[in-house]
Amino acid sequence: MSIQSINVRNQFKGVIKEIIEGPVLSEVDVETASGIVTSVITTRSVRELQLKVGSPVVAFVKSTEVSIATLA
């Protein structure tokens, strides 16, 4: 699946600044040109995407949720 196939208008490229992992959910802070965007995603997703501080990502903002995709 390419990033272009995701139908979301607000996309912010950035770098992960901080990850606070919990047993089920994790908070991921992404530093973008527009400021910090925070996403709460499953800890399983953090591990499956191999997200680390410093990883380049895209934050997708849709209504009340923020999704994360890796840039590799």
N, CA, C and O atoms as a MOPAC input file, in Angstrom:
PM7 MOZYME 1SCF
protein

 N      0.85000 1    -1.17800 1     0.00000 1
 C      0.00000 1     0.00000 1     0.00000 1
 C      0.89300 1     1.23700 1     0.00000 1
 O      1.80700 1     1.34400 1     0.81700 1
 N      0.63500 1     2.15500 1    -0.89700 1
 C      1.40700 1     3.39200 1    -0.92200 1
 C      0.68800 1     4.46600 1    -0.13500 1
 O     -0.51500 1     4.38100 1     0.11300 1
 N      1.45200 1     5.48600 1     0.25700 1
 C      0.87100 1     6.59700 1     1.00600 1
 C     -0.18300 1     7.30700 1     0.16300 1
 O     -1.16300 1     7.81800 1     0.70500 1
 N      0.00600 1     7.34600 1    -1.16500 1
 C     -0.94800 1     8.01400 1    -2.04600 1
 C     -2.32000 1     7.33800 1    -2.01800 1
 O     -3.32800 1     7.97600 1    -2.32100 1
 N     -2.36600 1     6.04300 1    -1.65500 1
 C     -3.64100 1     5.33600 1    -1.66200 1
 C     -4.48700 1     5.62500 1    -0.42400 1
 O     -5.63800 1     5.19400 1    -0.35400 1
 N     -3.94500 1     6.33500 1     0.53700 1
 C     -4.69200 1     6.67800 1     1.75300 1
 C     -5.40800 1     8.00200 1     1.52000 1
 O     -4.78100 1     9.00400 1     1.17400 1
 N     -6.73000 1     8.00100 1     1.71300 1
 C     -7.53500 1     9.17900 1     1.42700 1
 C     -7.67200 1    10.04600 1     2.67600 1
 O     -8.68300 1     9.99100 1     3.37700 1
 N     -6.65600 1    10.83600 1     2.93900 1
 C     -6.66900 1    11.75900 1     4.06600 1
 C     -6.11100 1    13.08000 1     3.56900 1
 O     -5.08300 1    13.10200 1     2.89200 1
 N     -6.76300 1    14.16000 1     3.88800 1
 C     -6.32600 1    15.46500 1     3.38200 1
 C     -5.12900 1    16.03000 1     4.11100 1
 O     -4.19300 1    16.51300 1     3.47500 1
 N     -5.13800 1    15.98300 1     5.41400 1
 C     -4.08700 1    16.63500 1     6.20300 1
 C     -2.97500 1    15.65700 1     6.54000 1
 O     -3.12900 1    14.79900 1     7.40900 1
 N     -1.84500 1    15.79800 1     5.83800 1
 C     -0.68700 1    14.94300 1     6.04600 1
 C      0.49100 1    15.81900 1     6.44500 1
 O      0.76600 1    16.83600 1     5.80800 1
 N      1.18500 1    15.41400 1     7.51000 1
 C      2.31800 1    16.18900 1     8.00700 1
 C      3.55200 1    15.30100 1     8.07800 1
 O      3.59200 1    14.35900 1     8.86900 1
 N      4.55700 1    15.59100 1     7.26200 1
 C      5.82200 1    14.86700 1     7.34900 1
 C      6.57800 1    15.37700 1     8.56300 1
 O      6.56400 1    16.57100 1     8.86300 1
 N      7.23300 1    14.46300 1     9.25400 1
 C      7.99300 1    14.86900 1    10.42000 1
 C      8.88900 1    13.76100 1    10.91500 1
 O      9.09800 1    12.75000 1    10.24500 1
 N      9.41000 1    13.97500 1    12.10300 1
 C     10.32500 1    13.03500 1    12.74600 1
 C      9.79100 1    12.75800 1    14.15400 1
 O      9.35200 1    13.67200 1    14.85200 1
 N      9.83300 1    11.50700 1    14.55300 1
 C      9.36200 1    11.15700 1    15.89100 1
 C     10.28100 1    11.78400 1    16.93300 1
 O     11.49600 1    11.58500 1    16.92200 1
 N      9.66200 1    12.54900 1    17.83700 1
 C     10.40400 1    13.23300 1    18.90100 1
 C     10.38700 1    12.43100 1    20.19100 1
 O     11.38400 1    12.39300 1    20.91200 1
 N      9.25000 1    11.78300 1    20.49100 1
 C      9.12300 1    11.03200 1    21.74700 1
 C      8.08600 1     9.94100 1    21.58700 1
 O      7.08600 1    10.11800 1    20.89100 1
 N      8.32800 1     8.80500 1    22.23900 1
 C      7.35400 1     7.71400 1    22.30000 1
 C      7.19800 1     7.32500 1    23.76300 1
 O      8.17400 1     6.99200 1    24.43500 1
 N      5.96300 1     7.37100 1    24.24800 1
 C      5.65900 1     6.92800 1    25.61000 1
 C      4.83000 1     5.65700 1    25.47500 1
 O      3.64700 1     5.70400 1    25.13700 1
 N      5.47600 1     4.51100 1    25.74700 1
 C      4.80400 1     3.22100 1    25.57200 1
 C      4.04900 1     2.81100 1    26.81900 1
 O      4.55200 1     2.91800 1    27.93700 1
 N      2.84000 1     2.34100 1    26.60500 1
 C      2.04300 1     1.74000 1    27.66600 1
 C      1.81600 1     0.28200 1    27.32400 1
 O      2.25300 1    -0.17700 1    26.26800 1
 N      1.13900 1    -0.46200 1    28.19800 1
 C      0.92500 1    -1.88600 1    27.92900 1
 C      0.03900 1    -2.14400 1    26.70600 1
 O      0.19200 1    -3.16600 1    26.03600 1
 N     -0.87600 1    -1.23400 1    26.41500 1
 C     -1.78600 1    -1.40800 1    25.27500 1
 C     -1.66800 1    -0.25300 1    24.28900 1
 O     -1.59200 1    -0.48200 1    23.08100 1
 N     -1.65300 1     0.97900 1    24.77900 1
 C     -1.58700 1     2.15700 1    23.92900 1
 C     -0.28900 1     2.90700 1    24.15300 1
 O      0.28300 1     2.87500 1    25.24300 1
 N      0.17400 1     3.59000 1    23.09700 1
 C      1.37900 1     4.40900 1    23.17500 1
 C      1.10200 1     5.79100 1    22.62000 1
 O      0.27200 1     5.95600 1    21.72600 1
 N      1.80100 1     6.78300 1    23.15300 1
 C      1.70300 1     8.16800 1    22.68600 1
 C      2.94700 1     8.45200 1    21.84800 1
 O      4.07300 1     8.26500 1    22.30800 1
 N      2.73300 1     8.90600 1    20.61400 1
 C      3.83500 1     9.19500 1    19.69800 1
 C      3.78500 1    10.68000 1    19.34000 1
 O      2.80700 1    11.15500 1    18.76300 1
 N      4.84600 1    11.40700 1    19.68800 1
 C      4.95700 1    12.82400 1    19.35500 1
 C      5.80300 1    12.96600 1    18.09800 1
 O      6.93200 1    12.47900 1    18.03700 1
 N      5.24100 1    13.64500 1    17.09100 1
 C      5.92800 1    13.85300 1    15.82100 1
 C      6.19700 1    15.34300 1    15.65200 1
 O      5.27800 1    16.16000 1    15.70400 1
 N      7.47100 1    15.68900 1    15.45000 1
 C      7.84400 1    17.07700 1    15.22200 1
 C      7.71300 1    17.36100 1    13.72900 1
 O      8.37900 1    16.73000 1    12.90900 1
 N      6.83900 1    18.32600 1    13.38000 1
 C      6.60600 1    18.70100 1    11.98900 1
 C      6.93800 1    20.17700 1    11.80900 1
 O      7.19800 1    20.88800 1    12.77900 1
 N      6.92700 1    20.62500 1    10.56900 1
 C      7.16400 1    22.04300 1    10.29100 1
 C      6.08500 1    22.91300 1    10.92100 1
 O      6.32000 1    24.08900 1    11.20000 1
 N      4.90100 1    22.34200 1    11.14800 1
 C      3.78200 1    23.08000 1    11.73800 1
 C      3.72300 1    22.96400 1    13.25000 1
 O      2.86900 1    23.59200 1    13.87700 1
 N      4.60700 1    22.17900 1    13.85400 1
 C      4.59900 1    21.97300 1    15.29400 1
 C      4.50000 1    20.49800 1    15.62700 1
 O      4.64800 1    19.64000 1    14.75700 1
 N      4.24800 1    20.21100 1    16.89300 1
 C      4.15700 1    18.82600 1    17.36000 1
 C      2.76600 1    18.28000 1    17.09200 1
 O      1.76200 1    18.92200 1    17.40300 1
 N      2.71600 1    17.08200 1    16.50900 1
 C      1.47100 1    16.34400 1    16.31600 1
 C      1.58600 1    15.09200 1    17.16800 1
 O      2.58100 1    14.37200 1    17.08700 1
 N      0.57400 1    14.82700 1    17.98400 1
 C      0.59100 1    13.66600 1    18.87400 1
 C     -0.44200 1    12.65700 1    18.43100 1
 O     -1.58800 1    13.00700 1    18.14700 1
 N     -0.03200 1    11.39900 1    18.37200 1
 C     -0.92400 1    10.30500 1    18.01400 1
 C     -0.92700 1     9.28200 1    19.13400 1
 O      0.12100 1     8.98000 1    19.70400 1
 N     -2.09100 1     8.75000 1    19.45200 1
 C     -2.20000 1     7.63900 1    20.38600 1
 C     -2.55600 1     6.41200 1    19.54900 1
 O     -3.64100 1     6.33100 1    18.97200 1
 N     -1.62200 1     5.45800 1    19.49300 1
 C     -1.81400 1     4.24600 1    18.70400 1
 C     -1.48800 1     3.04300 1    19.57800 1
 O     -0.94300 1     3.19100 1    20.67200 1
 N     -1.82200 1     1.85700 1    19.09400 1
 C     -1.53500 1     0.67400 1    19.89300 1
 C     -0.02400 1     0.46600 1    19.99700 1
 O      0.73100 1     0.78100 1    19.07800 1
 N      0.38600 1    -0.06600 1    21.12400 1
 C      1.79300 1    -0.38800 1    21.33100 1
 C      2.22400 1    -1.45500 1    20.33200 1
 O      3.37200 1    -1.46400 1    19.88700 1
 N      1.32900 1    -2.33400 1    19.98600 1
 C      1.62100 1    -3.34900 1    18.96100 1
 C      1.97800 1    -2.68300 1    17.64000 1
 O      2.91100 1    -3.11700 1    16.96400 1
 N      1.24600 1    -1.62600 1    17.25800 1
 C      1.54500 1    -0.91100 1    16.01500 1
 C      2.90600 1    -0.23400 1    16.07500 1
 O      3.64000 1    -0.22200 1    15.08700 1
 N      3.24700 1     0.33000 1    17.23600 1
 C      4.56700 1     0.94800 1    17.40700 1
 C      5.64800 1    -0.08300 1    17.12900 1
 O      6.63200 1     0.21100 1    16.45100 1
 N      5.47000 1    -1.28400 1    17.64800 1
 C      6.47000 1    -2.34700 1    17.46000 1
 C      6.47400 1    -2.86200 1    16.02900 1
 O      7.54200 1    -3.06400 1    15.45000 1
 N      5.28800 1    -3.07700 1    15.44500 1
 C      5.21500 1    -3.59400 1    14.07200 1
 C      5.78200 1    -2.60500 1    13.05800 1
 O      6.40800 1    -3.01100 1    12.07800 1
 N      5.56600 1    -1.30500 1    13.28600 1
 C      6.12600 1    -0.27400 1    12.39400 1
 C      7.58300 1     0.03500 1    12.72800 1
 O      8.24600 1     0.79400 1    12.02100 1
 N      8.07000 1    -0.56300 1    13.81500 1
 C      9.44000 1    -0.34000 1    14.28800 1
 C      9.72900 1     1.15100 1    14.47400 1
 O     10.77900 1     1.65400 1    14.07500 1
 N      8.75900 1     1.84400 1    15.09600 1
 C      8.90400 1     3.27400 1    15.33100 1
 C      9.93600 1     3.52100 1    16.41800 1
 O      9.94000 1     2.85400 1    17.45200 1
 N     10.79400 1     4.46900 1    16.17300 1
 C     11.84200 1     4.85600 1    17.11300 1
 C     11.95800 1     6.37800 1    17.10400 1
 O     11.57300 1     7.02300 1    16.12800 1
 N     12.48200 1     6.95200 1    18.17400 1
 C     12.76700 1     8.38400 1    18.18500 1
 C     13.74700 1     8.65700 1    17.04800 1
 O     14.75900 1     7.97100 1    16.90800 1
 N     13.43500 1     9.66800 1    16.23700 1
 C     14.26500 1    10.01800 1    15.09400 1
 C     13.78100 1     9.43200 1    13.77800 1
 O     14.27500 1     9.81200 1    12.71600 1
 N     12.81400 1     8.50400 1    13.83000 1
 C     12.28900 1     7.91300 1    12.59400 1
 C     11.50100 1     8.94500 1    11.79200 1
 O     10.69200 1     9.67800 1    12.36200 1
 N     11.72600 1     9.01600 1    10.46100 1
 C     10.90000 1     9.89300 1     9.62500 1
 C      9.54200 1     9.23100 1     9.39800 1
 O      9.47100 1     8.04600 1     9.07200 1
 N      8.47000 1     9.99600 1     9.57100 1
 C      7.10500 1     9.47000 1     9.43200 1
 C      6.20600 1    10.52100 1     8.79000 1
 O      6.59900 1    11.67200 1     8.59800 1
 N      5.00000 1    10.09500 1     8.46800 1
 C      3.93900 1    10.99800 1     8.05000 1
 C      2.79800 1    10.83500 1     9.04300 1
 O      2.36900 1     9.71300 1     9.31000 1
 N      2.30300 1    11.93200 1     9.59200 1
 C      1.13900 1    11.91000 1    10.47300 1
 C     -0.07600 1    12.28000 1     9.63300 1
 O     -0.10200 1    13.33300 1     8.99600 1
 N     -1.08300 1    11.41000 1     9.63500 1
 C     -2.31900 1    11.64700 1     8.90300 1
 C     -3.38700 1    12.07500 1     9.89800 1
 O     -3.68400 1    11.34500 1    10.84300 1
 N     -3.96000 1    13.23900 1     9.69400 1
 C     -4.98600 1    13.74900 1    10.59700 1
 C     -6.33200 1    13.61700 1     9.91300 1
 O     -6.55500 1    14.17900 1     8.84000 1
 N     -7.23000 1    12.86900 1    10.54400 1
 C     -8.57000 1    12.67900 1     9.99800 1
 C     -9.56400 1    12.82100 1    11.14500 1
 O     -9.60800 1    11.98200 1    12.04500 1
 N    -10.34300 1    13.86500 1    11.11000 1
 C    -11.34800 1    14.12200 1    12.12200 1
 C    -10.71500 1    14.14300 1    13.51200 1
 O    -10.01300 1    15.09500 1    13.85400 1
 N    -10.95300 1    13.10900 1    14.31500 1
 C    -10.43000 1    13.10800 1    15.68400 1
 C     -9.26600 1    12.14600 1    15.87400 1
 O     -8.85200 1    11.91300 1    17.01000 1
 N     -8.72100 1    11.57500 1    14.78900 1
 C     -7.62200 1    10.63400 1    14.95600 1
 C     -6.40400 1    11.05000 1    14.14100 1
 O     -6.52300 1    11.73100 1    13.12300 1
 N     -5.23600 1    10.62900 1    14.60500 1
 C     -3.98700 1    10.85400 1    13.90600 1
 C     -3.34200 1     9.50800 1    13.66100 1
 O     -3.06100 1     8.77700 1    14.61100 1
 N     -3.09900 1     9.16300 1    12.39600 1
 C     -2.45700 1     7.91300 1    12.03800 1
 C     -0.99500 1     8.16700 1    11.70100 1
 O     -0.62200 1     9.28500 1    11.34500 1
 N     -0.16300 1     7.12900 1    11.81400 1
 C      1.26700 1     7.23600 1    11.55200 1
 C      1.66900 1     6.24100 1    10.47800 1
 O      1.23200 1     5.09000 1    10.49300 1
 N      2.51300 1     6.69200 1     9.53400 1
 C      3.10300 1     5.79800 1     8.53000 1
 C      4.59200 1     6.07000 1     8.47300 1
 O      5.03200 1     7.20800 1     8.63700 1
 N      5.37100 1     5.01600 1     8.23800 1
 C      6.81200 1     5.19300 1     8.15700 1
 C      7.22700 1     5.72100 1     6.79500 1
 O      6.53700 1     5.49000 1     5.80200 1
 N      8.34000 1     6.42400 1     6.74000 1
 C      8.92300 1     6.92400 1     5.48700 1
 C     10.22200 1     6.17600 1     5.26300 1
 O     11.27200 1     6.58300 1     5.76000 1
 N     10.15600 1     5.10500 1     4.53200 1
 C     11.38600 1     4.33400 1     4.27800 1
 C     11.40300 1     3.83800 1     2.86600 1
 O     12.35300 1     3.17000 1     2.45800 1

